[in-house]
Amino acid sequence: MNGSAVADHRLDFASPPDDVTCVHEFLAGVWGSEPSVAAEDRMAFELALVELASNVVEHAGGGERVACSLSLAVSGDGLQAELTDDGRPASVDPSAATLPDAAAESGRGLALVGMVVDELRYERDGDRNRWTVRRGRV
């Protein structure tokens, strides 16, 4: 990321026993230490990260324990996060994610993430999934 000084924050968690509550709590701490991040950016990035973590916990683990690491960098020009996990490879292309019809009971997650961030990338790196999200500051 470009911009002035960068503050890095990190959370390691595993599900089970952890769930996305730990991501909410982590982000509450980040926002408390980063008061310059606008409320709109906080809400959008929190939505993106919680939804992404929820998808990882639900799908990458395949019913088994999945270990995750979430790192978040805050700079003068934006927010960037990387979520890695040791679960099964993702079978979706985040750039092709679209909202399903109104009657669908699932399938909105990645499309919602893509709507609130400037960049959403996925790659398989060895035996780990790597999700990267970036949002410029308002």
Salt bridges, closest charged atoms under 4 A:
ASP12 OD1 - ARG10 NH2 3.16
GLU34 OE2 - HIS9 NE2 2.91
GLU40 OE2 - ARG135 NH2 3.59
ASP41 OD1 - ARG135 NE 2.83
GLU46 OE2 - HIS24 ND1 2.87
GLU58 OE2 - HIS59 NE2 3.86
GLU82 OE2 - ARG130 NH1 2.68
ASP118 OD2 - ARG134 NH1 3.93
GLU119 OE2 - ARG121 NE 2.41
GLU119 OE1 - ARG134 NE 3.11
GLU123 OE2 - ARG130 NE 3.58
ASP125 OD2 - ARG130 NH2 2.35
